[in-house]
Amino acid sequence: MKLWIVMFLVIVVIFVGGIYLERSILKATDKLSHELDTLQAHVKAERWQEANKLCGEIEEYWVRKKKYWHPFIHNHELDTVAECFTRIVSFLDSEEKSEALVEIAVVKVLLVQLHHQEILTLENIF
């Protein structure tokens, strides 16, 4: 009987942990998408200082989240987003508007993919 209780508790912990991780990922990707929209507006208006500052903040937030998610999500998109942020910083420093906008769009697409991969659906389970 004790074995059943322990097994039940382990399943509950795994289930609750999965839901918490899913909500954390969805909340973070939504926040990042909103911040990237703001960054995109700064780049379009050629406000390079504000764009650099915001990009640094977004990148810091991403690094914190990536460290937390990496043990649970073995996903190539996590590393690709970090690479894109490096390119965005470089383009912002050299004030290359079109290249920066392209990289921002790539990050947004990667976040949407990550968002869809981590939603709890029957398609993702099977």
C-alpha positions, 0 to 999 in steps of 0.5 A: 500500500505504501508503494502505491502512495509513493507512486501516486505522489511521484506522478502528482509531482511530475504532473504539477511540475510539468504544468508549472514549467509549461505555464512558465514557458508560455508566460515568458514567450509572451513577455519576450514577444511583447518586448521584441515588438517594442524593440522592433518599433525602436529599430524602425524609428532608428532609436538606437540607444533605446534599442540597445538598452532594451535588447540587453534587457531582453537578452539577460531575461532570455539567459535566465530563462534558458538556464532554468529551462535547459534541463527540461527542454532539450531543444535546438531553438533555445541555442538558436535564439541566443545566437540570434540575440548576439547578431541583433546586438551586433546589428544594433551597434552598427545601426543596420536597420534591415538586418536587425529587423530580420533577426528580430523576426527570426527570434519571434518565429522561434519563440512561436515554435517553442510556444507551440512545442510546449503547449500540452496537447494530444499532438505533443504528447503522442 
